Amino acid sequence: MSTLSYQEKSLYGTLAADLLVYVPYFIYVMHHPTTLTHIVGTIILLIVAHIMLQSIVAIASRNRITDERDRQIAGLGYRNAYFALVSMILLGMGMLWVHSVEGLINPNHMGLHFLSVFLGMVVISELVKIATQLIAYRRSI
Amino acid sequence: MGGIRNNVRDLRAALDMTQQQLADRIDLTRQTVIAIEGDKYSPSLETAFRIANVFGVPLEQVFQYHDDRKGSRKR
C-alpha cells in the first residue's frame, strides 16, 4: 500500500496554511471594507503559517528526496495554475472594462480593489496547483 | 491497456529486494517504484536503464512496449 510521500505531505501542509489564512481573510473582507493593513497582514500571516507547517512536515518526514515523477507532477500543477491565472486575468480585464463603462468603479478605492482581486486570483491559482498535484499523486501518474 | 509494461515486481521479488531498497539504489521515492510496478508511471529512459542495471538484465527484459493501435489502424 502506498503511504504519503514527503511531497504529498508538503502539499497538504501548503494547503492547510493557505486555507488557515485565506478563508478567515476572505470571510472578513466579504463583510468589511478591506484596507492595505489587512492585505499586508494576510501576506505576513501566510508566510509565517507556511514556514511553521513546512517545518513540521520536514521534521515528520524521514525521506525528503525529490525524484523525476515529483518534478513531472510539479510541472503539471504549474501548467494548470498558469492557465487558471491567465483565464482569471483575462476575465478580470473584461470585468474592469464593463465596470468602467457602466461607471461602477469608485476611483478612490481602485488600488485596494485591484490588490484584493489580484490576491484572490493568486489564491485560486495556488489552489488549482495544489489540487492538480494531489490528484496526480493519488492517481499515481 | 497499451503502453509500457514491466516486470519490475517479479525481478525485485527474485532478488528478495524491498521497494524501498530498489528506490534507494536508483534515487527514486518508494511511491514512484509503486507507481512503476503498477504500470501507472513510465520512468524516463535513464531511470529505466538504471533499474535494468540493478537487476543485471537487458532493458527489454524489464520493460516491454505494447502498441494497441496496431490492430485498430485501417490500411
Backbone of each chain as ProteinMPNN parsed JSONL, in Angstrom:
{"seq_chain_A": "MSTLSYQEKSLYGTLAADLLVYVPYFIYVMHHPTTLTHIVGTIILLIVAHIMLQSIVAIASRNRITDERDRQIAGLGYRNAYFALVSMILLGMGMLWVHSVEGLINPNHMGLHFLSVFLGMVVISELVKIATQLIAYRRSI", "coords_chain_A": {"N_chain_A": [[0.832, -1.196, 0.0], [0.415, 2.243, -0.749], [1.986, 4.865, 0.982], [1.898, 8.297, 2.17], [4.041, 10.448, 0.384], [6.954, 12.562, 0.96], [6.605, 14.837, -0.591], [3.821, 14.889, -0.989], [2.913, 15.215, 1.643], [4.004, 17.693, 2.123], [2.529, 19.199, 0.304], [-0.033, 18.993, 1.411], [0.484, 20.388, 3.743], [0.993, 22.95, 2.712], [-1.524, 23.471, 1.613], [-3.093, 23.471, 3.935], [-1.985, 25.69, 5.276], [-2.626, 27.736, 3.474], [-5.463, 27.641, 3.508], [-5.933, 28.138, 6.194], [-5.182, 30.786, 6.474], [-6.29, 32.275, 4.29], [-9.101, 31.705, 4.183], [-10.353, 32.829, 6.613], [-9.608, 35.471, 6.026], [-10.915, 36.109, 3.561], [-13.567, 35.724, 4.323], [-13.767, 37.759, 6.156], [-13.293, 40.103, 4.55], [-15.509, 40.025, 2.957], [-17.518, 41.045, 4.45], [-16.575, 43.361, 5.571], [-14.981, 46.523, 4.767], [-11.962, 46.317, 2.928], [-8.542, 46.941, 3.869], [-5.215, 48.289, 3.351], [-3.586, 47.399, 5.388], [-4.843, 45.016, 6.186], [-4.4, 43.377, 3.953], [-1.582, 43.303, 3.755], [-1.043, 42.233, 6.269], [-2.284, 39.748, 5.995], [-0.637, 38.556, 4.066], [1.795, 38.415, 5.46], [1.034, 36.753, 7.592], [0.474, 34.468, 6.125], [3.001, 33.748, 5.159], [4.294, 33.151, 7.596], [2.667, 31.022, 8.499], [3.151, 29.163, 6.471], [5.929, 28.668, 6.8], [5.933, 27.55, 9.396], [4.233, 25.24, 9.132], [5.507, 23.837, 7.049], [7.941, 23.326, 8.252], [7.155, 21.563, 10.262], [6.248, 19.428, 8.683], [8.643, 18.743, 7.41], [10.207, 17.912, 9.585], [8.729, 15.722, 10.402], [9.049, 13.965, 8.31], [10.973, 11.329, 7.08], [12.242, 10.604, 4.692], [13.298, 12.77, 2.385], [13.621, 13.087, -0.346], [13.461, 14.199, -3.794], [12.144, 13.114, -6.802], [12.12, 12.204, -10.365], [9.41, 11.841, -11.022], [8.106, 13.424, -9.133], [8.959, 15.932, -10.014], [7.753, 15.999, -12.516], [5.036, 15.953, -11.85], [4.916, 18.331, -10.414], [5.371, 20.13, -12.495], [3.056, 19.723, -13.992], [1.166, 20.725, -12.228], [1.94, 23.449, -12.094], [1.457, 24.151, -14.752], [-1.374, 23.922, -15.035], [-2.11, 25.79, -13.101], [-1.111, 28.094, -14.253], [-2.743, 28.345, -16.543], [-5.183, 28.772, -15.239], [-4.651, 31.191, -13.906], [-4.103, 32.972, -16.054], [-6.576, 32.854, -17.385], [-8.251, 33.96, -15.42], [-7.151, 36.527, -15.223], [-7.7, 37.552, -17.778], [-10.496, 37.456, -17.685], [-10.901, 39.214, -15.547], [-9.9, 41.573, -16.657], [-11.801, 41.999, -18.608], [-14.08, 42.351, -17.006], [-13.332, 44.643, -15.656], [-13.304, 46.488, -17.693], [-16.045, 46.48, -18.395], [-17.153, 47.389, -15.96], [-15.973, 49.911, -15.839], [-17.086, 51.194, -18.039], [-19.763, 51.163, -17.266], [-19.591, 52.757, -15.099], [-19.234, 51.813, -12.487], [-17.082, 51.655, -10.808], [-15.408, 52.942, -8.042], [-13.187, 55.517, -8.097], [-11.573, 56.219, -5.927], [-11.127, 53.926, -4.457], [-9.82, 52.247, -6.081], [-7.117, 51.198, -6.137], [-6.902, 49.49, -3.824], [-8.985, 47.772, -4.396], [-8.047, 46.486, -6.706], [-5.765, 45.241, -5.634], [-6.914, 43.434, -3.848], [-8.419, 41.848, -5.601], [-6.396, 40.777, -7.222], [-5.002, 39.317, -5.299], [-6.93, 37.411, -4.705], [-6.982, 36.062, -7.181], [-4.417, 34.958, -7.225], [-4.617, 33.242, -5.047], [-6.604, 31.414, -5.902], [-5.295, 30.313, -8.132], [-3.123, 29.104, -6.868], [-4.492, 27.189, -5.36], [-5.507, 25.637, -7.436], [-3.123, 24.616, -8.448], [-2.191, 23.073, -6.246], [-4.336, 21.256, -5.952], [-4.266, 19.937, -8.441], [-1.763, 18.673, -8.265], [-2.11, 17.016, -6.012], [-4.17, 15.333, -6.893], [-2.873, 14.128, -9.039], [-0.848, 12.726, -7.677], [-2.435, 10.939, -6.213], [-3.567, 9.494, -8.269], [-1.384, 8.284, -9.12], [0.248, 9.008, -11.352]], "CA_chain_A": [[0.0, 0.0, 0.0], [1.18, 3.476, -0.863], [1.815, 5.877, 2.027], [2.141, 9.63, 1.638], [5.448, 10.816, 0.215], [7.277, 13.871, 1.542], [5.996, 15.868, -1.441], [2.382, 14.953, -0.707], [2.755, 15.82, 2.977], [4.333, 19.103, 1.96], [1.394, 19.825, -0.378], [-1.123, 19.126, 2.389], [0.91, 21.475, 4.637], [0.763, 24.209, 1.979], [-2.979, 23.648, 1.516], [-3.582, 23.838, 5.277], [-1.552, 27.074, 5.55], [-3.428, 28.619, 2.619], [-6.845, 27.685, 3.99], [-5.901, 28.734, 7.537], [-5.023, 32.248, 6.377], [-7.153, 32.922, 3.299], [-10.54, 31.566, 4.465], [-10.793, 33.917, 7.506], [-9.41, 36.762, 5.367], [-11.975, 36.374, 2.583], [-14.832, 35.866, 5.064], [-13.736, 39.109, 6.751], [-13.431, 41.171, 3.54], [-16.85, 39.984, 2.365], [-18.432, 41.805, 5.314], [-15.961, 44.625, 5.98], [-14.115, 47.097, 3.727], [-10.566, 45.899, 3.089], [-7.526, 48.013, 3.956], [-3.867, 47.822, 2.998], [-3.088, 46.673, 6.568], [-5.391, 43.653, 6.13], [-3.745, 42.611, 2.882], [-0.176, 43.077, 4.156], [-1.12, 41.316, 7.416], [-2.615, 38.413, 5.474], [0.552, 38.008, 3.399], [2.772, 38.08, 6.517], [0.494, 35.567, 8.276], [0.611, 33.335, 5.211], [4.422, 33.353, 5.161], [4.559, 32.527, 8.9], [1.964, 29.727, 8.529], [3.88, 28.264, 5.565], [7.198, 28.275, 7.435], [5.642, 26.664, 10.536], [3.704, 23.941, 8.697], [6.528, 23.131, 6.268], [8.94, 22.829, 9.213], [6.57, 20.38, 10.914], [6.256, 18.347, 7.676], [10.044, 18.334, 7.189], [10.656, 17.169, 10.776], [7.985, 14.456, 10.467], [9.359, 13.101, 7.171], [12.327, 10.767, 7.099], [12.817, 10.589, 3.353], [12.888, 14.039, 1.776], [14.171, 13.216, -1.703], [12.551, 14.545, -4.881], [12.585, 12.375, -7.992], [11.611, 12.683, -11.662], [7.939, 11.868, -11.003], [7.735, 14.628, -8.363], [9.18, 17.107, -10.876], [6.739, 15.946, -13.58], [3.761, 16.334, -11.236], [5.008, 19.77, -10.102], [5.194, 20.818, -13.776], [1.629, 19.627, -14.335], [0.48, 21.664, -11.333], [2.239, 24.823, -12.534], [0.802, 24.375, -16.047], [-2.799, 24.179, -14.795], [-2.221, 27.047, -12.35], [-0.86, 29.17, -15.214], [-3.969, 28.514, -17.332], [-6.199, 29.364, -14.357], [-4.28, 32.59, -13.653], [-4.295, 33.74, -17.294], [-8.029, 32.941, -17.615], [-8.834, 34.914, -14.469], [-6.685, 37.882, -15.571], [-8.479, 37.978, -18.945], [-11.856, 37.694, -17.187], [-10.821, 40.428, -14.727], [-9.756, 42.72, -17.558], [-13.121, 42.195, -19.225], [-14.988, 42.898, -15.981], [-12.874, 46.006, -15.389], [-13.775, 47.301, -18.817], [-17.506, 46.621, -18.252], [-17.413, 48.238, -14.791], [-15.572, 51.282, -16.163], [-18.1, 51.73, -18.963], [-21.005, 51.345, -16.512], [-19.339, 53.708, -14.014], [-19.444, 51.119, -11.206], [-15.847, 51.644, -10.015], [-15.091, 54.157, -7.301], [-11.756, 55.777, -8.332], [-10.852, 56.342, -4.647], [-10.81, 52.594, -3.926], [-9.319, 51.449, -7.209], [-5.882, 50.5, -5.78], [-7.193, 48.388, -2.893], [-9.848, 46.835, -5.117], [-7.154, 45.697, -7.554], [-4.909, 44.421, -4.777], [-7.747, 42.359, -3.322], [-8.771, 40.956, -6.713], [-5.178, 40.046, -7.606], [-4.742, 38.337, -4.236], [-7.898, 36.328, -4.945], [-6.534, 35.29, -8.352], [-3.234, 34.191, -6.812], [-5.091, 32.166, -4.154], [-7.285, 30.388, -6.705], [-4.254, 29.63, -8.933], [-2.368, 28.259, -5.926], [-5.34, 26.04, -5.032], [-5.549, 24.796, -8.646], [-1.827, 23.922, -8.499], [-2.147, 22.045, -5.196], [-5.335, 20.222, -6.264], [-3.742, 19.16, -9.578], [-0.665, 17.82, -7.81], [-2.622, 15.972, -5.115], [-4.904, 14.361, -7.719], [-1.855, 13.379, -9.805], [-0.209, 11.772, -6.757], [-3.397, 9.88, -5.869], [-3.747, 8.651, -9.458], [-0.066, 7.653, -9.341], [0.776, 9.179, -12.725]], "C_chain_A": [[0.87, 1.252, 0.0], [0.91, 4.404, 0.318], [2.143, 7.229, 1.415], [3.637, 9.895, 1.527], [5.665, 12.18, 0.868], [6.599, 14.981, 0.751], [4.511, 16.019, -1.168], [2.12, 15.605, 0.645], [2.99, 17.319, 2.899], [3.174, 19.85, 1.289], [0.218, 20.014, 0.576], [-0.801, 20.246, 3.389], [0.653, 22.827, 4.005], [-0.733, 24.511, 1.909], [-3.556, 24.103, 2.852], [-3.229, 25.287, 5.597], [-2.389, 28.062, 4.748], [-4.845, 28.771, 3.168], [-6.935, 28.393, 5.34], [-5.866, 30.26, 7.474], [-6.076, 32.875, 5.462], [-8.649, 32.834, 3.638], [-11.013, 32.652, 5.437], [-10.681, 35.296, 6.838], [-10.568, 37.072, 4.413], [-13.353, 36.467, 3.242], [-14.91, 37.29, 5.643], [-13.995, 40.183, 5.687], [-14.791, 41.147, 2.828], [-17.814, 40.874, 3.151], [-17.88, 43.161, 5.743], [-15.141, 45.2, 4.826], [-12.659, 46.726, 3.98], [-9.622, 47.111, 3.156], [-6.17, 47.411, 3.582], [-3.275, 46.996, 4.135], [-3.569, 45.228, 6.548], [-4.634, 42.8, 5.12], [-2.295, 42.298, 3.252], [-0.136, 42.08, 5.317], [-1.393, 39.894, 6.972], [-1.388, 37.764, 4.843], [1.607, 37.595, 4.434], [2.331, 36.814, 7.261], [0.686, 34.315, 7.432], [2.051, 32.815, 5.211], [4.76, 32.618, 6.464], [3.928, 31.13, 8.964], [2.68, 28.709, 7.647], [5.161, 27.754, 6.215], [6.943, 27.266, 8.549], [5.208, 25.28, 10.062], [4.727, 23.146, 7.885], [7.63, 22.576, 7.182], [8.447, 21.567, 9.89], [6.627, 19.184, 9.961], [7.681, 17.819, 7.484], [10.564, 17.513, 8.365], [10.014, 15.786, 10.805], [8.338, 13.49, 9.339], [10.808, 12.631, 7.232], [12.996, 10.952, 5.744], [12.373, 11.828, 2.574], [13.441, 14.197, 0.356], [13.053, 13.55, -2.705], [13.04, 13.833, -6.127], [11.894, 12.919, -9.242], [10.084, 12.773, -11.702], [7.429, 13.086, -10.238], [7.859, 15.874, -9.241], [8.133, 17.162, -11.993], [5.381, 16.414, -13.043], [3.758, 17.823, -10.887], [4.787, 20.581, -11.378], [3.742, 20.847, -14.214], [0.818, 20.638, -13.511], [0.683, 23.101, -11.776], [1.55, 25.136, -13.861], [-0.675, 24.723, -15.854], [-3.015, 25.489, -14.056], [-2.019, 28.238, -13.281], [-2.12, 29.424, -16.054], [-5.063, 29.176, -16.498], [-5.922, 30.85, -14.153], [-4.531, 33.459, -14.888], [-5.785, 33.914, -17.578], [-8.653, 33.979, -16.705], [-8.394, 36.343, -14.772], [-7.485, 38.413, -16.769], [-9.916, 38.317, -18.541], [-11.91, 39.003, -16.389], [-10.701, 41.677, -15.582], [-11.084, 43.047, -18.227], [-14.095, 42.845, -18.257], [-14.637, 44.35, -15.671], [-13.386, 46.967, -16.47], [-15.284, 47.557, -18.689], [-17.829, 47.571, -17.102], [-17.046, 49.698, -15.061], [-16.624, 51.952, -17.046], [-19.391, 52.048, -18.205], [-20.845, 52.348, -15.376], [-19.525, 53.117, -12.636], [-18.199, 51.158, -10.298], [-15.632, 52.999, -9.348], [-13.586, 54.432, -7.45], [-10.945, 55.874, -7.042], [-10.408, 54.986, -4.09], [-10.219, 51.671, -4.984], [-8.102, 50.591, -6.813], [-6.141, 49.288, -4.902], [-8.051, 47.319, -3.558], [-8.995, 45.901, -5.979], [-6.319, 44.731, -6.734], [-5.672, 43.193, -4.271], [-8.089, 41.34, -4.412], [-7.553, 40.133, -7.141], [-4.821, 38.982, -6.574], [-5.665, 37.131, -4.403], [-7.472, 35.447, -6.109], [-5.346, 34.398, -7.995], [-3.657, 32.997, -5.954], [-5.728, 31.046, -4.964], [-6.261, 29.607, -7.548], [-3.456, 28.659, -8.072], [-3.179, 27.001, -5.582], [-5.452, 25.086, -6.223], [-4.262, 23.971, -8.732], [-1.792, 22.775, -7.486], [-3.111, 20.902, -5.514], [-4.842, 19.331, -7.404], [-2.675, 18.179, -9.109], [-1.17, 16.689, -6.909], [-3.381, 14.897, -5.897], [-3.91, 13.494, -8.491], [-1.167, 12.343, -8.907], [-1.15, 10.618, -6.431], [-3.623, 8.934, -7.041], [-2.453, 7.939, -9.831], [0.461, 7.839, -10.737], [2.297, 9.221, -12.674]], "O_chain_A": [[1.912, 1.311, 0.654], [-0.244, 4.701, 0.629], [2.611, 7.306, 0.279], [4.402, 9.609, 2.448], [4.719, 12.859, 1.271], [6.084, 15.941, 1.323], [3.993, 17.135, -1.119], [1.224, 16.438, 0.782], [2.279, 18.11, 3.519], [2.869, 20.986, 1.651], [-0.447, 21.05, 0.562], [-1.698, 20.965, 3.83], [0.159, 23.745, 4.661], [-1.16, 25.647, 2.115], [-4.397, 25.001, 2.904], [-4.057, 26.031, 6.123], [-2.812, 29.095, 5.266], [-5.363, 29.882, 3.28], [-7.874, 29.143, 5.603], [-6.451, 30.938, 8.319], [-6.684, 33.886, 5.813], [-9.387, 33.791, 3.403], [-11.985, 33.343, 5.133], [-11.524, 36.17, 7.042], [-11.134, 38.165, 4.452], [-14.214, 37.209, 2.769], [-15.961, 37.93, 5.625], [-14.82, 41.072, 5.895], [-15.177, 42.119, 2.179], [-18.79, 41.389, 2.606], [-18.627, 44.014, 6.223], [-14.652, 44.443, 3.988], [-12.178, 46.81, 5.11], [-9.889, 48.16, 2.57], [-6.009, 46.193, 3.509], [-2.558, 46.023, 3.901], [-2.803, 44.313, 6.853], [-4.276, 41.655, 5.394], [-1.835, 41.169, 3.084], [0.709, 41.185, 5.34], [-0.812, 38.945, 7.5], [-1.124, 36.58, 5.051], [2.236, 36.546, 4.296], [3.137, 35.923, 7.525], [1.014, 33.245, 7.945], [2.29, 31.608, 5.257], [5.431, 31.586, 6.44], [4.56, 30.176, 9.42], [2.807, 27.541, 8.014], [5.447, 26.557, 6.186], [7.636, 26.254, 8.649], [5.737, 24.267, 10.52], [4.808, 21.924, 8.014], [8.181, 21.504, 6.928], [9.204, 20.614, 10.076], [6.997, 18.078, 10.356], [7.901, 16.611, 7.406], [11.281, 16.532, 8.169], [10.652, 14.802, 11.179], [7.969, 12.317, 9.398], [11.734, 13.422, 7.41], [14.143, 11.389, 5.649], [11.22, 11.927, 2.155], [13.697, 15.316, -0.091], [11.883, 13.231, -2.495], [14.216, 13.931, -6.478], [11.193, 13.931, -9.203], [9.528, 13.67, -12.336], [6.446, 13.71, -10.637], [6.996, 16.752, -9.224], [7.68, 18.242, -12.37], [4.671, 17.174, -13.701], [2.742, 18.501, -11.038], [4.099, 21.601, -11.354], [3.253, 21.85, -14.734], [-0.081, 21.306, -14.02], [-0.266, 23.883, -11.832], [1.106, 26.264, -14.074], [-1.171, 25.691, -16.43], [-3.97, 26.216, -14.33], [-2.672, 29.27, -13.125], [-2.516, 30.572, -16.254], [-5.787, 30.041, -16.991], [-6.836, 31.673, -14.218], [-5.1, 34.545, -14.785], [-6.216, 34.999, -17.968], [-9.478, 34.782, -17.139], [-9.177, 37.277, -14.598], [-7.898, 39.572, -16.78], [-10.482, 39.316, -18.985], [-12.84, 39.796, -16.538], [-11.308, 42.707, -15.289], [-11.445, 44.212, -18.391], [-14.836, 43.759, -18.617], [-15.519, 45.181, -15.452], [-13.829, 48.081, -16.193], [-15.748, 48.686, -18.849], [-18.674, 48.455, -17.242], [-17.714, 50.612, -14.579], [-16.999, 53.105, -16.835], [-20.035, 53.065, -18.461], [-21.83, 52.75, -14.757], [-19.926, 53.819, -11.707], [-18.266, 50.734, -9.144], [-15.669, 54.047, -9.992], [-12.781, 53.638, -6.964], [-9.738, 55.633, -7.063], [-9.434, 54.906, -3.342], [-10.134, 50.458, -4.789], [-8.06, 49.399, -7.118], [-5.663, 48.191, -5.19], [-7.875, 46.124, -3.321], [-9.194, 44.687, -5.981], [-6.177, 43.559, -7.083], [-5.155, 42.075, -4.265], [-8.054, 40.131, -4.181], [-7.667, 38.934, -7.394], [-4.391, 37.884, -6.926], [-5.241, 35.984, -4.261], [-7.586, 34.224, -6.038], [-5.276, 33.24, -8.407], [-3.135, 31.892, -6.104], [-5.434, 29.871, -4.747], [-6.353, 28.385, -7.661], [-3.153, 27.541, -8.489], [-2.637, 25.898, -5.521], [-5.489, 23.868, -6.043], [-4.299, 22.782, -9.049], [-1.414, 21.652, -7.819], [-2.763, 19.729, -5.37], [-4.983, 18.11, -7.343], [-2.674, 17.011, -9.497], [-0.72, 15.548, -7.023], [-3.258, 13.706, -5.61], [-4.079, 12.278, -8.588], [-0.932, 11.212, -9.332], [-0.729, 9.462, -6.376], [-3.843, 7.737, -6.855], [-2.425, 7.104, -10.734], [1.074, 6.92, -11.281], [2.946, 9.357, -13.711]]}, "seq_chain_B": "MGGIRNNVRDLRAALDMTQQQLADRIDLTRQTVIAIEGDKYSPSLETAFRIANVFGVPLEQVFQYHDDRKGSRKR", "coords_chain_B": {"N_chain_B": [[-5.05, -2.371, -21.881], [-2.728, -0.256, -23.486], [0.775, 0.698, -24.102], [3.639, 1.031, -21.946], [4.77, -1.835, -20.344], [5.936, -3.661, -17.456], [8.331, -5.799, -15.689], [9.145, -5.326, -13.153], [8.27, -5.841, -10.517], [8.356, -8.681, -10.331], [11.07, -9.213, -10.907], [12.275, -7.866, -8.824], [11.278, -9.249, -6.65], [12.495, -11.683, -7.109], [15.093, -11.142, -6.431], [14.79, -10.76, -3.811], [14.295, -8.185, -2.804], [13.312, -5.132, -1.283], [10.766, -2.61, -1.956], [11.639, -0.136, -1.074], [14.387, -0.522, -0.893], [15.061, -0.864, -3.598], [14.255, 1.633, -4.542], [16.059, 3.302, -3.193], [18.447, 2.511, -4.4], [18.218, 3.546, -6.958], [17.734, 6.209, -6.721], [15.015, 7.066, -6.396], [11.681, 7.754, -5.13], [9.862, 5.637, -2.826], [7.202, 5.631, -3.46], [7.208, 6.198, -6.175], [8.381, 3.897, -7.204], [6.338, 2.112, -6.563], [4.333, 3.138, -8.244], [5.504, 2.625, -10.741], [5.661, -0.18, -10.733], [2.977, -0.739, -10.75], [2.291, -0.165, -13.319], [1.496, 2.439, -13.746], [3.031, 4.605, -14.045], [5.429, 5.626, -16.338], [8.831, 5.387, -16.354], [11.666, 7.641, -16.937], [13.993, 7.249, -19.687], [16.607, 7.039, -18.777], [16.26, 6.33, -16.062], [14.983, 3.889, -16.471], [17.058, 2.372, -17.597], [18.765, 2.367, -15.408], [17.286, 0.86, -13.585], [17.254, -1.606, -14.91], [19.975, -2.138, -14.811], [20.353, -2.517, -12.048], [19.03, -4.942, -11.697], [20.577, -6.439, -13.32], [19.999, -7.228, -15.938], [19.057, -7.143, -19.492], [17.516, -4.144, -20.867], [15.084, -4.632, -22.263], [14.146, -6.841, -21.048], [13.096, -5.999, -18.745], [11.342, -3.867, -19.326], [8.611, -3.658, -21.577], [7.15, -2.739, -24.668], [3.84, -2.292, -25.601], [1.922, -1.962, -28.342], [-1.178, -1.018, -28.81], [-2.481, 0.166, -30.869], [-1.988, -0.965, -33.297], [-3.723, -3.035, -34.179], [-6.142, -1.697, -34.548], [-5.742, 0.143, -36.514], [-6.618, 1.361, -39.71], [-5.849, 0.248, -43.004]], "CA_chain_B": [[-4.36, -1.088, -21.878], [-1.466, -0.25, -24.218], [1.854, 1.443, -23.457], [4.804, 0.302, -21.442], [4.556, -2.778, -19.232], [7.243, -4.025, -16.888], [8.431, -6.96, -14.79], [9.943, -4.865, -12.006], [7.849, -6.521, -9.289], [8.857, -10.063, -10.353], [12.538, -9.2, -10.823], [12.618, -7.418, -7.459], [10.962, -10.372, -5.749], [13.507, -12.727, -7.347], [16.313, -10.73, -5.703], [14.38, -10.565, -2.412], [14.581, -6.78, -2.549], [12.085, -4.376, -0.966], [10.548, -1.43, -2.82], [12.48, 0.945, -0.56], [15.791, -0.816, -1.27], [15.191, -0.548, -5.023], [14.138, 3.094, -4.658], [17.324, 3.893, -2.729], [19.513, 2.201, -5.368], [18.08, 4.322, -8.208], [17.382, 7.593, -6.347], [13.598, 7.371, -6.564], [10.928, 7.551, -3.891], [9.165, 4.348, -2.817], [5.906, 5.846, -4.139], [7.439, 6.112, -7.628], [8.572, 2.463, -7.501], [4.981, 1.526, -6.516], [3.64, 3.577, -9.469], [6.109, 1.908, -11.891], [5.246, -1.589, -10.659], [1.547, -0.797, -11.083], [2.15, 0.302, -14.712], [0.804, 3.729, -13.754], [4.007, 5.632, -14.379], [6.541, 5.167, -17.172], [10.018, 6.166, -15.973], [12.498, 8.162, -18.029], [14.879, 6.226, -20.268], [17.765, 6.906, -17.88], [15.826, 5.544, -14.896], [14.707, 2.529, -16.936], [18.368, 1.702, -17.71], [19.306, 2.152, -14.061], [16.547, -0.264, -12.998], [17.762, -2.825, -15.562], [21.331, -2.371, -14.278], [20.229, -3.063, -10.687], [18.647, -6.348, -11.821], [21.602, -7.125, -14.118], [19.379, -7.815, -17.135], [18.854, -6.124, -20.548], [16.353, -3.262, -20.676], [13.834, -5.21, -22.796], [13.657, -7.893, -20.148], [12.371, -5.305, -17.666], [10.254, -3.06, -19.904], [8.145, -4.039, -22.905], [6.177, -1.801, -25.225], [2.686, -2.931, -26.255], [1.229, -0.971, -29.16], [-2.552, -1.462, -29.05], [-3.044, 0.855, -32.039], [-1.694, -1.757, -34.494], [-4.909, -3.77, -34.617], [-7.271, -0.826, -34.866], [-5.407, 1.069, -37.603], [-7.09, 0.928, -41.031], [-4.848, 0.411, -44.053]], "C_chain_B": [[-3.018, -1.193, -22.605], [-0.382, 0.447, -23.438], [2.949, 0.537, -22.957], [4.423, -0.568, -20.251], [5.925, -3.133, -18.669], [7.154, -5.223, -15.957], [9.192, -6.592, -13.518], [9.582, -5.641, -10.739], [8.444, -7.943, -9.21], [10.374, -10.111, -10.182], [13.006, -8.79, -9.425], [12.392, -8.569, -6.462], [12.016, -11.479, -5.877], [14.803, -12.411, -6.597], [16.041, -10.502, -4.212], [14.669, -9.118, -1.94], [13.273, -6.057, -2.229], [11.959, -3.186, -1.933], [11.453, -0.279, -2.379], [13.939, 0.737, -0.946], [16.024, -0.488, -2.739], [15.17, 0.972, -5.225], [15.449, 3.775, -4.265], [18.459, 3.677, -3.745], [19.446, 3.1, -6.599], [17.601, 5.752, -7.95], [15.949, 7.969, -6.701], [12.93, 7.277, -5.197], [10.224, 6.19, -3.983], [7.832, 4.462, -3.563], [6.063, 5.739, -5.66], [7.663, 4.655, -8.041], [7.206, 1.762, -7.522], [4.224, 1.868, -7.8], [4.178, 2.845, -10.699], [5.617, 0.459, -11.899], [3.773, -1.756, -11.04], [1.25, -0.358, -12.508], [1.404, 1.634, -14.798], [1.751, 4.872, -14.108], [5.13, 5.006, -15.199], [7.759, 6.007, -16.855], [10.76, 6.708, -17.194], [13.418, 7.047, -18.512], [16.071, 5.964, -19.346], [17.415, 6.045, -16.667], [15.56, 4.092, -15.288], [16.015, 1.732, -17.052], [18.952, 1.416, -16.326], [18.607, 0.985, -13.363], [17.073, -1.587, -13.576], [19.153, -3.174, -15.036], [21.293, -2.98, -12.884], [19.914, -4.558, -10.752], [19.662, -7.161, -12.637], [21.041, -7.819, -15.342], [19.247, -6.731, -18.219], [17.548, -5.351, -20.326], [15.044, -3.922, -21.104], [13.303, -6.365, -21.95], [12.855, -7.275, -18.988], [11.152, -4.572, -18.219], [9.912, -3.564, -21.305], [7.093, -3.025, -23.371], [5.078, -2.559, -25.969], [1.907, -1.863, -27.014], [-0.162, -1.492, -29.524], [-3.155, -0.838, -30.312], [-2.885, 0.027, -33.315], [-2.951, -2.399, -35.062], [-6.028, -2.882, -35.114], [-7.0, 0.098, -36.058], [-5.87, 0.525, -38.956], [-5.999, 1.189, -42.076], [-5.519, 0.549, -45.41]], "O_chain_B": [[-2.256, -2.127, -22.359], [-0.56, 0.761, -22.261], [3.162, -0.564, -23.464], [3.832, -0.096, -19.28], [6.948, -2.932, -19.324], [6.079, -5.611, -15.502], [9.808, -7.449, -12.886], [10.461, -6.051, -9.981], [8.962, -8.353, -8.171], [10.903, -10.926, -9.426], [14.002, -9.303, -8.914], [13.202, -8.815, -5.569], [12.38, -12.124, -4.894], [15.521, -13.32, -6.181], [16.929, -10.11, -3.455], [15.201, -8.881, -0.855], [12.242, -6.34, -2.839], [12.909, -2.816, -2.622], [11.972, 0.463, -3.213], [14.643, 1.689, -1.283], [17.049, 0.092, -3.096], [15.97, 1.518, -5.985], [15.893, 4.712, -4.929], [19.316, 4.542, -3.926], [20.469, 3.392, -7.218], [17.118, 6.422, -8.863], [15.694, 9.047, -7.237], [13.522, 6.79, -4.234], [10.017, 5.661, -5.074], [7.391, 3.515, -4.214], [5.166, 5.253, -6.35], [7.195, 4.226, -9.095], [6.947, 0.925, -8.386], [3.556, 1.011, -8.379], [3.414, 2.484, -11.594], [5.209, -0.062, -12.937], [3.376, -2.787, -11.584], [0.086, -0.194, -12.874], [0.758, 1.923, -15.804], [1.311, 5.975, -14.432], [5.709, 3.991, -14.81], [7.738, 7.22, -17.062], [10.515, 6.291, -18.326], [13.598, 6.034, -17.835], [16.488, 4.822, -19.157], [18.17, 5.149, -16.29], [15.873, 3.173, -14.531], [16.076, 0.568, -16.657], [19.553, 0.366, -16.097], [19.24, 0.215, -12.641], [17.305, -2.552, -12.847], [19.477, -4.345, -14.839], [22.097, -3.855, -12.564], [20.449, -5.347, -9.975], [19.624, -8.391, -12.652], [21.535, -8.871, -15.747], [19.316, -5.541, -17.912], [16.614, -5.838, -19.689], [14.026, -3.804, -20.422], [12.165, -6.806, -22.115], [12.049, -7.946, -18.344], [10.062, -4.648, -17.651], [10.796, -3.856, -22.11], [6.278, -2.532, -22.592], [5.358, -3.365, -26.856], [1.308, -0.972, -26.412], [-0.307, -2.307, -30.435], [-4.215, -1.263, -30.771], [-3.567, 0.283, -34.307], [-3.216, -2.323, -36.261], [-6.783, -3.269, -36.006], [-7.913, 0.757, -36.555], [-5.566, -0.613, -39.315], [-5.317, 2.213, -42.037], [-4.836, 0.696, -46.424]]}, "name": "protein", "num_of_chains": 2, "seq": "MSTLSYQEKSLYGTLAADLLVYVPYFIYVMHHPTTLTHIVGTIILLIVAHIMLQSIVAIASRNRITDERDRQIAGLGYRNAYFALVSMILLGMGMLWVHSVEGLINPNHMGLHFLSVFLGMVVISELVKIATQLIAYRRSIMGGIRNNVRDLRAALDMTQQQLADRIDLTRQTVIAIEGDKYSPSLETAFRIANVFGVPLEQVFQYHDDRKGSRKR"}
